[in-house]
Amino acid sequence: MTPLSITDYTLSTCIGSGKAANWQAIREQRSGLQPCMFEDIRDLSTWVGQMAALETPISGHLQDYDCRNNRLAWLALNQDNFLANIQQKIQRIGASRVGIFLGSSTSGIHQTELAYFESREVLPEWYNYQKTHNAFSLVDFVRAVFQTTGPAIAISTACSSSAKVFASAQRYIQAGLCDAAIVGGVDTLCLTTLYGFNALQLLSPTPCAPFDVNRAGISIGEAGGFAFLEKDVEEAPHYLLGYGESGDAYHMSSPHPEGEGAQLAMRAALARAGLSAADIHYINLHGTGTQANDSAESKAVHAVFGSQTPASSTKGWTGHTLGAAGIVEVALSLLAIEQSYIPGNLHLQNLDPVADLAIAREGKAKSLQRVLSNSFGFGGSNCSLVLGT
């Protein structure tokens, strides 16, 4: 494929709002995970990556969109001068030629939870399903912020959602349906997610420890991030070089034990980028911290790359941000390229023997030109992205 320019990006997670704050936490080995106190939960023994500063309602002409998920979207848009930069780009390109492709796993479902607990027979008058809970709410909100009229697509494929937006945007741009795209994703904590993963016995009682032999599950986090993709930009700071998507078609929730779908996604990403496995300098692993997922990904990555390419999971810092995981880890991968630094694998003490990979236990300086980022969704929805300079 013809590479797409990534001309701007931003992220906000539990370790900080904006690129600088996130990278400082990475370098300081400072996790944002904390014991779960969301909505005064007392009966779940787990750790979460909860965002602060989400108490201020969205006001003015956007007030109908007010919910936790869109508040985080607004917070993220206002970091790194992203909002102002993209407004300028839209003015240059044209509002009808800019698409919006965003991912989320649960959108504003917490707004429905609040409405239900307030009035279980008749939902309160303030509740607005279309602008908050609806899966398209995030996209509609961002479109209202930027006043674009190009294609607008919501993608909800669990944990691969905000990675697959890059692939969708590339296809739309290649087809001539738009010339540029805002891509990204936002996901926030809600009771449905927390209790749902608890019912599946996938929540870790301690901070998640991807690829550790004693790993006990995920730590759910919340985050938001955005990037801007353009075609025909000379000397862009970063590029989307390739993408690969696949579906396991194996089990409703568990990955294929040998990671067959994950292998297909990684090989397709390399093929589209016109690269070999040896051309990748670092792999940002999906690395959730569950026994099944980390085992399957380990086998898949080893089958494609062997055991020499440096790799790590950054979820020990941010938690598993579900529908926002793709954009968060794209952003961290781009920062790794910029800073010539491979993040370590936080909380890893004893590497699982099944992970026959070059896992970076600690962060280390290394010149990086091309990175592969994995996002493997619940039920086997897989996406791998190749990023580079």
Residue pairs with C-beta under 8 A, 6 or more apart in sequence:
1 170
1 174
1 241
1 242
1 243
1 272
1 273
2 174
2 231
3 239
3 240
3 241
3 273
3 388
4 169
4 170
4 173
4 229
4 230
4 231
4 239
4 240
5 229
5 230
5 231
5 232
5 233
5 236
5 238
5 239
6 227
6 228
6 229
6 236
6 237
6 238
6 239
6 240
6 334
6 387
7 89
7 228
7 229
7 230
7 233
7 236
7 237
8 80
8 82
8 85
8 86
8 89
8 227
8 228
9 19
9 80
9 82
9 225
9 226
9 227
9 228
9 238
9 330
9 331
9 334
10 18
10 19
10 76
10 77
10 79
10 80
10 82
10 225
10 226
10 227
10 331
11 18
11 19
11 22
11 76
11 79
11 223
11 224
11 225
11 226
11 327
11 328
11 331
11 332
12 18
12 22
12 51
12 72
12 75
12 76
12 79
12 223
12 224
12 225
13 22
13 32
13 49
13 51
13 221
13 222
13 223
13 317
13 318
13 321
13 328
14 32
14 33
14 34
14 48
14 49
14 50
14 51
14 221
14 222
14 223
14 318
14 319
15 21
15 22
15 25
15 26
15 30
15 31
15 32
15 49
15 317
15 318
16 22
16 24
16 25
16 32
17 53
17 75
17 76
17 79
18 79
18 80
19 79
19 80
19 331
19 335
22 331
22 332
22 335
23 335
23 339
25 31
25 32
25 317
26 314
26 317
26 332
26 335
26 343
26 363
27 341
27 363
29 344
29 346
29 363
30 317
31 207
31 316
31 317
31 346
31 347
32 49
32 221
32 317
32 318
32 319
33 47
33 48
33 49
33 207
33 208
33 219
33 221
33 316
33 317
33 319
34 47
34 48
34 49
34 50
35 46
35 47
35 48
36 44
36 45
36 46
36 47
36 48
36 50
36 194
37 50
38 48
38 50
38 189
38 191
38 194
39 191
41 191
41 194
44 194
44 195
44 198
44 203
45 205
46 194
46 198
46 203
46 204
46 205
46 217
46 219
46 220
47 204
47 205
47 206
47 207
47 208
47 219
47 319
48 189
48 194
48 219
48 220
48 221
48 222
48 319
49 219
49 220
49 221
49 222
49 223
49 318
49 319
49 321
50 189
50 221
50 222
51 72
51 75
51 188
51 222
51 223
53 75
54 68
54 71
54 72
54 75
54 188
56 71
57 63
57 66
57 71
58 65
58 66
58 70
58 71
58 74
59 66
61 144
62 74
62 141
62 144
62 145
64 128
64 131
65 131
65 132
65 137
65 140
65 141
65 144
66 132
67 108
67 110
67 111
67 131
67 132
67 133
67 137
68 108
68 110
68 111
68 188
68 189
68 190
69 104
69 106
69 107
69 108
69 110
69 111
69 132
69 137
69 138
69 186
69 187
69 188
70 108
70 132
70 137
70 138
70 141
70 186
72 186
72 188
72 222
72 223
72 224
73 138
73 141
73 142
73 186
73 224
74 141
74 145
75 224
76 82
76 184
76 186
76 223
76 224
76 225
76 226
77 83
77 142
77 145
77 226
82 226
83 145
85 228
86 146
86 182
86 226
86 228
87 146
89 98
89 180
89 228
89 230
90 98
90 146
90 147
90 148
93 179
93 180
93 230
94 179
95 146
95 147
95 148
95 149
95 150
96 148
96 149
96 150
97 150
97 178
97 179
97 180
98 146
98 148
98 150
98 178
98 179
98 180
98 181
98 182
99 148
99 150
99 151
99 152
99 153
99 169
99 172
99 173
99 177
99 178
99 180
99 181
99 182
100 139
100 142
100 143
100 146
100 148
100 150
100 151
100 152
100 153
100 181
100 182
100 183
101 139
101 151
101 153
101 155
101 165
101 166
101 168
101 169
101 172
101 181
101 182
101 183
102 138
102 139
102 142
102 153
102 154
102 155
102 162
102 165
102 182
102 183
102 184
102 185
102 186
103 154
103 155
103 156
103 157
103 160
103 161
103 162
103 163
103 164
103 165
103 184
103 185
103 323
103 324
103 326
103 327
104 135
104 138
104 154
104 156
104 161
104 162
104 185
104 186
104 187
104 323
104 324
105 156
105 158
105 159
105 161
105 187
105 193
105 322
105 323
106 187
106 188
106 190
106 192
106 193
106 322
106 323
107 132
107 133
107 134
107 135
107 137
107 138
107 154
107 156
108 132
108 133
108 134
108 137
108 138
108 188
109 133
109 190
109 192
109 193
110 188
110 189
110 190
110 191
110 192
111 127
111 128
111 132
111 133
112 127
112 129
112 132
112 133
113 190
113 191
113 192
115 123
115 124
115 126
115 127
116 123
118 124
130 137
131 137
131 140
131 141
134 140
135 154
135 156
136 152
136 154
138 154
138 185
138 186
139 152
139 153
139 154
140 152
142 182
142 226
143 152
146 182
148 182
150 177
150 178
151 172
151 177
151 178
153 165
153 168
153 172
155 161
155 162
155 164
155 165
155 168
156 323
157 164
157 377
157 381
158 322
158 323
158 377
158 378
158 379
158 381
159 286
159 288
159 320
159 322
159 323
159 325
159 326
159 375
159 376
159 377
159 378
159 381
160 245
160 325
160 326
160 375
160 376
160 377
160 381
160 382
160 383
161 185
161 322
161 323
161 324
161 326
161 377
162 183
162 184
162 185
162 225
162 323
162 324
162 325
162 326
162 327
162 328
162 330
162 375
163 325
163 326
163 327
163 329
163 330
163 373
163 375
163 383
163 384
163 385
164 245
164 326
164 375
164 381
164 383
165 183
165 184
165 185
165 326
165 327
166 183
166 227
166 229
166 240
166 243
166 326
166 330
166 383
166 385
167 243
167 245
167 383
167 385
169 178
169 181
169 183
169 229
170 229
170 240
170 243
172 178
172 181
173 179
173 180
173 181
173 229
173 231
179 230
179 231
180 228
180 229
180 230
180 231
181 228
181 229
182 226
182 227
182 228
183 226
183 227
183 228
183 229
183 327
184 224
184 225
184 226
184 227
184 324
184 327
185 224
185 225
185 323
185 324
185 325
185 326
185 327
186 223
186 224
186 225
186 323
186 324
187 222
187 223
187 224
187 321
187 322
187 323
187 324
187 325
188 222
189 220
189 222
193 220
193 322
194 203
194 220
197 203
197 217
197 218
197 220
200 253
201 217
202 217
202 218
202 290
203 217
203 218
203 219
203 220
204 215
204 216
204 217
204 218
204 219
204 289
205 216
205 217
206 216
207 219
207 316
207 347
208 215
208 216
208 217
208 218
208 219
208 288
208 289
208 315
208 316
208 319
208 320
208 347
209 215
209 216
209 289
209 316
209 347
209 348
209 349
210 285
210 287
210 288
210 289
210 294
210 313
210 315
210 316
210 345
210 347
210 348
211 285
211 287
211 294
211 298
211 313
211 345
211 348
211 351
211 352
211 355
211 357
211 359
212 289
212 347
212 348
212 349
212 350
212 351
212 352
213 350
213 351
213 352
213 353
214 349
214 350
215 289
215 290
215 291
215 294
215 352
216 289
217 289
217 290
218 288
218 289
218 290
218 315
218 319
218 320
219 289
219 315
219 319
219 320
220 319
220 320
220 321
220 322
221 315
221 318
221 319
221 320
221 321
222 319
222 321
222 324
223 318
223 321
223 324
223 325
223 327
223 328
224 324
224 327
225 324
225 327
225 328
225 330
225 331
226 327
227 327
227 330
227 331
229 240
230 236
237 338
237 389
238 334
238 337
238 387
238 388
238 389
239 387
239 388
239 389
240 385
240 386
240 387
241 272
241 273
241 275
241 370
241 386
241 387
241 388
242 268
242 269
242 270
242 271
242 272
242 273
242 274
242 275
242 385
242 386
243 268
243 269
243 272
243 383
243 384
243 385
243 386
244 264
244 265
244 266
244 267
244 268
244 269
244 270
244 271
244 272
244 382
244 383
244 384
245 265
245 268
245 382
245 383
246 261
246 262
246 264
246 265
246 268
246 380
246 382
247 261
247 380
247 381
247 382
248 255
248 256
248 260
248 261
248 379
248 380
248 381
248 382
249 261
249 380
250 256
250 260
250 261
250 380
251 379
251 380
252 379
253 378
253 379
254 292
255 261
255 262
255 292
255 293
255 296
255 297
255 376
255 380
256 262
256 296
256 380
257 292
257 295
257 296
257 299
258 296
258 299
258 300
258 303
259 296
259 297
259 298
259 299
259 300
259 301
259 303
260 300
261 376
261 380
261 382
262 296
262 297
262 300
262 301
262 374
262 376
262 382
262 384
263 300
263 303
263 304
264 382
265 374
265 376
265 382
265 383
265 384
266 300
266 301
266 304
266 305
266 372
266 374
266 384
267 304
268 384
269 372
269 384
269 385
269 386
270 276
270 277
270 279
270 280
270 304
270 372
270 386
272 386
273 370
273 386
273 388
275 370
275 386
277 304
277 305
277 306
277 309
279 370
280 305
280 309
280 370
280 371
280 372
280 386
281 309
281 310
281 366
281 367
281 368
281 369
281 370
281 371
282 309
282 310
282 311
282 312
282 333
282 336
282 342
282 366
282 368
282 371
282 372
283 301
283 305
283 309
283 310
283 311
283 312
283 371
283 372
283 373
283 374
284 311
284 312
284 313
284 314
284 329
284 332
284 333
284 336
284 371
284 372
284 373
284 374
285 297
285 301
285 311
285 312
285 313
285 374
286 293
286 297
286 313
286 325
286 374
286 375
286 376
287 293
287 294
287 297
287 312
287 313
287 314
287 315
287 345
288 294
288 313
288 315
288 320
289 313
289 315
289 320
293 376
294 352
294 355
295 352
295 354
295 355
296 376
297 374
297 376
298 352
298 354
298 355
298 356
298 357
299 354
301 311
301 357
301 374
302 356
302 357
305 311
305 357
307 356
307 357
307 358
308 358
309 357
309 358
310 342
310 358
310 360
310 364
310 366
311 357
311 358
311 359
311 360
312 342
312 343
312 344
312 345
312 359
312 360
313 345
314 328
314 329
314 332
314 343
314 346
315 325
316 345
316 346
316 347
316 348
317 343
317 346
318 328
321 328
325 375
326 373
326 375
326 383
326 385
329 373
329 375
330 373
330 385
330 387
332 343
333 371
333 373
333 387
334 371
334 387
336 342
336 343
336 368
336 371
337 368
337 369
337 371
337 387
337 388
337 389
340 365
340 366
340 367
340 368
341 363
341 364
341 365
341 366
342 360
342 363
342 364
342 365
342 366
342 368
343 360
343 363
344 360
344 361
344 362
344 363
344 364
345 359
345 360
345 361
348 359
348 361
351 359
351 361
369 388
369 389
370 386
370 387
370 388
370 389
371 386
371 387
371 388
372 384
372 385
372 386
372 387
373 384
373 385
373 387
374 382
374 383
374 384
375 382
375 383
375 384
375 385
376 382
376 383
377 383
